[in-house]
């Protein structure tokens, strides 16, 4: 794998590269070489990737991209790495490397170049997370689940929260979703750019920490209050009607939408099923501009929109494009977004 990565980066002509055989060597090179980006395999001899990542983020924070296997175990470890501060990940080739190199190369180079632009600060919150993980502190308290509140008599039914995110999204969602109470009255649909092998593990992990129920959308699923719907990776999550019920459902990826699950397509289909005033679009950290146009249309039609602030985002691409387009009704730091979501839903419910 190291030889493969060497060939890919040397062919670009503008990379300076150093190699480590294990986590201990990696830490020594980070101190001496001071790289712009580090790639880490989850599985390494001696000090593993997660332990090495934790040390890097404590001692010399910098962008780290994980190299992960497409297995359930690999997905769980990669999501743990994102929680510890890794900015992105890429899946190892699952078959013969020589047959997948043409597909892997452009994706890998793009992710590393993008990671080099990320500003990593030694935030206290991140340090506390790492200490919590490696000092055997008690796990996060999960809110008890209660039946979600029914909409008031005469209301049109609950509205819908739509969250779009990409690079840095798992850590951002770890902050936003657990703050929503178990009786939150609207369903929440999430488009997080992620491979299909990861989204089920991601949903299960969030479900352990949230008062809301969290599920992956693998088939048409009725939209119910008190539930978060995670779009299946490598496909799109759309909103539609089945037998007069509103549902979230997976849809094959379309070439018109370059990122998947597509935030743009999720918002567009929701606007076909809901009045804009009963939709809340939330744009979190991520590379690119997926969803900026659709959420701008949502705001123009009278819907609510919130964008994560630049100083709190790992990458201010997606929320930044929404702000530049004039489509952000509010801009807020990540720790304040859950409160704004609850305020917006409470305001709507009082109409």
N, C-alpha and C positions, 0 to 999 in steps of 0.2 A: 504494500500500500504506500509506503514511503517513496519507493521508486516511481510508482505511478504519479504521485503528487509532484515529485521533483520534475518529471518530464512535462507535466502540464504547466507548471509555473515557469520553468526555464524557457519554454516555447513562447511565453508572452514577451520576454525580452526586458522587462522592467521590474522583476521581482528579485529581491535579495533574500536568500533562504538559508535557514539553519535547521538541522534535524536532531531530534532527541529519540532515544530508544525506549524511554520510560518516563514516568512522571517526575522522578528525581532529577534526571538530566534536563527535563523541560524547565523545571524551576530554576536550575542553575543558568540556563540559557536566557530565560526571561530577564534575570537580573543583569547578565552581562551584555546580551545582544539588544535588549529593549525593543522587541519587535512591535510593529504596528498592529499585527493580528497574530493570534495563536490558533492553530487547529489542534484539537485533542481527540483521540479515539477514546471511547468510553472504556474499552477493555485494553489495558496495558499491563505489562509485567511489573511487579513491585507496587509502586504507588499507582492506583488506578486513576482514570480520567476525572471522576467526580472529586476525589481527594485532591488531585492536582489543581483542578479548577478552583476549589475552595481556597487553597493557599494562594493562588494567583490573585484572586479577587480581594483577598485580605492584604496581601503584601504589595502588589503592584498592579492595580486594576487596569485592564485593557480589553479590547474586543476579543472574544473567544468564540470560535465556530466549532461545534462538535461534529465528529464523524461517527455515524451511528448505523447499526445493523437494523434491517427492517423486520424486527421480531417484537413480540410483546415485551420481552425483557429489555430489548434495546430501546423501545419506545418509552418505557417507564424510566429508564436511566436518563434518557435524553430530556424528558420533561423535568426530571429532578435537576438536571444541569441548567435548564432555562431558569428554574427557580433560583438557582445559585448565582446567576448572572451571565450565563452564555447568551450571546446576542442572536445566534442562529445555529442551524444544523443542516447537515446534508447526509443523505442515506448512502451507505456503502453499496457498490454494485452487488446484487444478490446472486448473479451468475458469473460467467466467465468475464473477467475484467476487460479483456481485449475486445469483447463484443459490445460492451457498454461505455467504452471510453468516449465515443463521439457524443453520447448523450450527457455524460457526466461532466466533461470539460467545460462547456460554456456556463453551465449552472454553477459549478464550483468557483470558477474565476469571477463570475458576477457577484456571488455571495461574499467572497473574500474582499473584492474591491469595495463593495458596499459596507462591509464590516469595518474597513479601514477608516470610513468617514464617521463612524459612531463615536460619540464622546462618552467615555465611561468615567464617572466620578465615584470616589470611595464613599458612597452614601452610607449613613449610619444604618438605615433600614436594611440595606443589603448585608452589611456586616453582622447585624443582629440575626438575620436569617441564617447566615452560615454558622454562626455560633450555636444557634438553636438546633441546627441539623447535626452538628458534630460534637455537641456536648450532651447528647441524650436528654435534652429537655423534654417535658411532656408535649405531646402533639397538639395541634391547634384544636380548640374547642369547636365542635360542630353544633350549630344552632338546632334545637329541637324543631321538628317539622310539625306544622299545623295545617289544617285545611285552609286553603286560600279563601279570602273574602269573596263572596259573590258580589257582582255589580249591583248598584242600587236599583230599586224597582223603577222601571221606565227607561233605564239606561240602554244604550245601543250595544251593550256587551263590552268586555275589556278591549283595550287597545293592544298595541304590540310594540315592544322594544326591539330594535335591530342594532346589533353591534358588529362592526367590521374591524379587523385587525390583521396584522401580519408579523413582521419581525419584532420581537419583544412582546408579542401578544400574550403568550402564556403567563408571564409574570404579571402583566397588567391585569389580565382577567382574574388572577389569583387575588388581586387587591379589590377589584370592583365587585365581583359576584358574591363573595362571602358576606359583604356588607348589606346585601339586600335581604330583607326579612322573609321568613317562611310564608307569611301571608301577603307577600307582594302580589297585587291584583292583576298584573299583566303577564302574559307569556314573554319570554326573551329568546330571540333567535340569534345565533352567533355564526358569522362566517370568519373563521380563522384559517389563513393559508397554511396548509399542513398536508402531508401525505396521508393516504387512506390507512396505512398501517399504524398511524399514531393517534387518530382522532378518537377511537374507542377508548384507548387508555387515557387520553386526555379528559374525556367526559367522565370516566369512572373516578379519576383522581379529583376532579372538581366536585363531583357528587359527594365525596367523603368530607369535604370541607365546607360545603354550602348548606344553608337551611333550605334553599330551593332544591328541587329534584333536578338532576342534570343528566341528559340522555343524548346519545348520538342519534342523528336522524338517518336510519337505515332503510326506512319504508315510510309511506304516508302516515303521519302521526298527528292526531288532533291537537290543536293548540289549546293548552289549558293554563289557567293562572297557576303560579307557584312552580313553574317548570322552565328550565333552560334547555334549549335545543341546539346542539352543536352540529354544524354541517359536516357530513362525511368528507374526508379528504379526497382529492383527485376527482371530485365531482362538484356539483353546485347544490346549494340548499335554496329551495324556492318556496313561496307561499301560494297556496291554491285552495280551491273548494272541492270537497268530496261529499256528496249527499247532503248538501246544504251546510256542512261543517267546514270550518277553516282548518287547514292542515299545513304542517311543514313537511316537505318531502324532498328526497334526493332527485337530482336530474343529471343526465350525462353532461359532461363538460362540453361547452360550445367554443369553437375557435374564435368567435367574436369577443370572448372574454378571456384575456390572457392569464388571469390568476384564478386559482380555485382553492376552496369554494369562493365564488365570486361575490364580493360585496355589492357590486353594481347590479347584478342580476337579482340578488336577494331583495334589495330595496325596490327595484322596478316591479317585481312580482307582488310585493306587499302593497304597493300603491294601487295595484289593480284590484285588490280585495278589501282595502280599508280606506276610509276617509283620511286624508292627510293629517287632519287635526288629531287623529287617534293613533298616530305613529310617532315614535321617538327614535331618531337615528343617532348612534353614538360611534364616533370614529376614534379608534385608539391607534397606538404606535404601529408603524409599518412602512416598508419601502414601497415606492411607486405612488399611483394615484387611484387605485381601485376604489370605486364607490363615491368619489368626490362629486362627479357629475350628478349621479342619482340622488345623493343626499342634498345637493344644492337645489335640485328640482323639488325635493320633498319640502325644504324650507320655503321655497317660493310659493308652494301650494298651501302653506299654512301649517306644516308640521313642525315639530321640535327637532333641533339638532344640537349636538354637543361634540366638540373636538378636544382631544387631549392637548395640553399645552406643550410648547417646544421644550421647556426646561425639564419636564418630567417624562418625556418620551425617549425611548431608546433610539428611535428613528422618527423624525418628524415629517416623513414623506406623505403618507396618506392623510393625517390630520392637517398637515401644512397645506396640502393642495385644496382641502375643503375650505380652510380659512382664506386662502388666496382667491378662491372662486366666490367668496362672499356667502358661502353656504353654511357657515357655523353660527348658530344662534348664540352659543356660549362657548368660551374656551376656558378650560380649567385643568389644574394639576390632577394627576391620576387619583390621589387620595380623596379628592372632593367630588369625583364624578358620580359615585353611587348616591351621595346626598342630593345632587342635582337631578338624577334620574327619579328619585323618590319625590322630590318637590314637583317636578314636571307632571308626574302621574297623579299626584294629589290635586294639583291645580286642574288637570283635565277632569278628574272624577267629581270635582265640585261644580262643574258647569251645569 
